Amino acid sequence: MHLNLSLMTPGHFRHAWRLPHADPLAYLDIDHFQRLARIAEAAKIDAVFLGDGPALRGEIEDAPGTGLDPLVLLGNLAAVTTHLGVIATSSTTYNSPYNFARRFQALDHVTKGRAAVNVVTTGTPAAAANFGLAEHPAKADRYRRAHEFLDVVTRLWDGWEPGAVVADKTTGRYADPARIHRIDHHGEFFSVAGPLPVGAGPQGRPVIVQAGGSEDGRDLAARFADVVFTVAQTLDGAVAFREDIRRRAARAGRDPGDVKVSLGVVVLTAATEGEARRRERELHATLPIDRLSAVLLGNLGLSTEDFGPDDPITAADLPDAVPGGAFSTGFATAVRALIAQRPQTAGELVRNSAGGAGHRLLTGSAAAVADDLRAWFEAGAADGFTVMPADTAADFANFARLVVPILQDRGLFQAEYHDPTLRGRLGLAPARPIGVLP
């Protein structure tokens, strides 16, 4: 399996900053992140991941926001590590494809093939006002834009043929312009001439990670993604999602094995079960249950006038489809799957998904966590996991130092880095042949 570790601070329990040991400003501290990166590399973790959104969200009143720009932060972390991959989140709705392509190609060069981008269409309406828009584009429009955006980006990344750089000192000829191609794209959203100023990095293309569980999101993943970051609360749901993505990739003319599924799971672990459960109780006590329950109910299409935090929700109470206003179709679908198994209260759902975000909360001893990940992996739920520490101050290191050695001993995870590029370590086919200077 592959393993990525989320750097989200204070953790995926966003209110973990309230715990006595927590530094409320750690999410702005480069020393904190460099320490985490070195822990991850020592454990042979494939990559570190950082989510992001281009707007300050309303919960800043009681929890830190997403924090520093991922491209700047992860570029720094790549500079203090040698093998660790870096996955930076970036929006196709609030970027231009030329600058996006150039920045991530540059990241691939300076990291010597360890760069990846997590592509999102942005679900936060507040972002629109930061980019001069009167309103947030409709979801269908965002995904049409994303398809065109990634088509342009990948063509820009492929614009230099292998061998375009001649570097002949005798003749003084540096490059062959016939092997460097404009794309001259004119579409619904973009007009881009190209080419980029330099040729492909060590991976050919940076690894493309895509996060989205809707029909539009799955189709986008099937066409462009190397890795699909997803959410599931049930094993059956996870297996079905992976099989669906593979079918869609085949229909798009791709080898299904070239699209990997990385399942997000919030991990709260310790050396013993008792210690893990004690820490779980502490983290649950930090949650503003009333506010988080109201948000979760809204994402399910339910009203706080009808349901309080302690009122059971049954499958019959849910609308027929995920509401259009839900922040994430994938998260809402995952929570609905839990309710389909048995009635649950909004408060339960909040506590069992690290504050209501939708990802499964996995609490237990290191051995229990390793057993769980093995069971889901061997059942075909995912090709690997994006581990999201419940409390980054504790669970990042606990996972790396306690759980990873168990997985390595069982032959489920690499004991050494076996390829210099992130693409190679994830078992992905080369994006295209890469030329070598004569």
Disulfide bonds with the S-S distance in Angstrom:
none
